[in-house]
Amino acid sequence: MTNENSMPLPPKTCSVDRLVTLPDDVDKVLEGIKTATRRNGRYADIGEIMELKDKKFRIDNVYKQKLGELTDEDGKREGYESLEAYKESILSIHPGMPWLPEMEVWVHEFSALE
């Protein structure tokens, strides 16, 4: 499996069914507000199907990104009004976690299948 940059992806560290689990996030995906999620590990392959409440979503892209590279547009794809709102949410979910600009996360972008 390769991403947009044609780089081979390392093995997954978790399964696609664990990619989006928080009820608010599930609702945002189902409403079409959230089209990406970031994780410390790789949870899905490109082309893999994620199922949430009987709706299916295709994983369109998987790639690494540094927290310092995130934009307001990335925050919106995560289902928030801005990058700052996304950052506040993440830090509230993970108390004590620092937001380090050089820290890399795995971006998983997806779209609804209908």
Wavefront OBJ file of the C-alpha trace (Angstrom):
o trace
v 0.000 0.000 0.000
v 1.366 3.418 -0.937
v 0.167 6.953 -0.283
v -0.084 9.969 -2.633
v 3.674 10.395 -2.461
v 4.176 6.760 -3.567
v 6.021 5.980 -0.346
v 5.430 2.485 1.025
v 3.420 2.601 4.249
v 4.633 0.768 7.341
v 2.434 -1.926 8.921
v -0.730 -0.738 10.646
v -0.495 -0.253 14.415
v -4.255 -0.597 15.008
v -7.411 -1.537 13.083
v -9.710 0.683 11.037
v -12.622 -0.008 13.418
v -10.730 1.973 16.096
v -10.065 4.982 13.834
v -13.118 7.058 14.828
v -14.631 6.054 18.174
v -15.675 9.148 20.153
v -19.478 9.631 19.831
v -19.134 13.322 18.868
v -16.581 12.407 16.181
v -18.778 9.570 14.848
v -21.668 12.049 14.539
v -19.428 14.562 12.728
v -18.345 11.886 10.234
v -21.949 10.777 9.649
v -22.970 14.429 9.079
v -20.113 14.942 6.592
v -18.434 17.565 8.814
v -15.378 15.429 9.661
v -13.441 13.990 6.686
v -10.073 13.298 8.330
v -8.659 12.067 11.596
v -5.157 12.109 13.000
v -3.653 9.364 15.139
v -0.267 8.539 16.633
v -0.277 5.280 14.672
v -1.506 4.034 11.319
v -5.012 2.586 11.650
v -6.008 2.011 8.021
v -4.813 1.251 4.521
v -5.779 3.373 1.524
v -8.913 1.846 0.043
v -9.936 0.174 3.296
v -13.571 0.555 4.369
v -14.567 2.032 7.743
v -18.111 1.363 8.933
v -19.918 3.681 11.357
v -23.569 2.968 12.268
v -24.149 0.961 9.064
v -22.647 3.691 6.840
v -19.466 2.979 4.929
v -16.514 5.293 4.362
v -13.510 4.691 2.101
v -10.030 5.594 3.325
v -8.810 7.882 0.529
v -5.333 8.750 1.767
v -2.955 8.040 4.647
v 0.171 10.098 5.277
v 2.377 11.577 7.998
v 2.161 15.237 9.012
v 3.904 17.330 11.671
v 1.611 19.106 14.133
v 3.369 22.374 13.238
v 2.223 21.971 9.613
v -1.507 21.866 10.432
v -3.663 24.674 9.040
v -7.147 25.972 9.800
v -8.311 23.908 6.811
v -6.939 20.772 8.516
v -8.870 21.730 11.654
v -12.048 22.045 9.574
v -11.493 18.602 7.986
v -11.246 17.301 11.570
v -14.713 18.768 12.205
v -13.767 21.974 14.040
v -14.163 25.678 13.272
v -10.403 26.248 13.290
v -7.035 24.707 14.028
v -7.124 26.301 17.502
v -10.497 24.660 18.277
v -9.146 21.277 17.104
v -5.975 21.723 19.179
v -8.011 22.604 22.311
v -10.170 19.509 21.831
v -7.183 17.177 21.384
v -5.411 18.577 24.445
v -8.597 18.172 26.534
v -8.903 14.523 25.441
v -5.219 13.846 26.217
v -4.433 15.754 29.456
v -0.744 16.536 29.841
v 0.042 15.859 26.191
v 2.234 18.610 24.769
v 1.462 20.048 21.319
v 4.909 19.773 19.772
v 5.321 21.289 16.273
v 7.813 18.559 15.287
v 5.602 15.668 16.487
v 4.421 13.533 13.569
v 0.937 12.052 13.355
v -0.772 9.839 10.799
v -3.505 11.566 8.805
v -6.362 9.360 7.599
v -8.634 11.041 5.030
v -11.951 9.419 4.128
v -15.167 9.908 2.180
v -18.665 8.419 2.345
v -19.588 5.543 0.060
v -23.171 5.726 -1.200
l 1 2 3 4 5 6 7 8 9 10 11 12 13 14 15 16 17 18 19 20 21 22 23 24 25 26 27 28 29 30 31 32 33 34 35 36 37 38 39 40 41 42 43 44 45 46 47 48 49 50 51 52 53 54 55 56 57 58 59 60 61 62 63 64 65 66 67 68 69 70 71 72 73 74 75 76 77 78 79 80 81 82 83 84 85 86 87 88 89 90 91 92 93 94 95 96 97 98 99 100 101 102 103 104 105 106 107 108 109 110 111 112 113 114
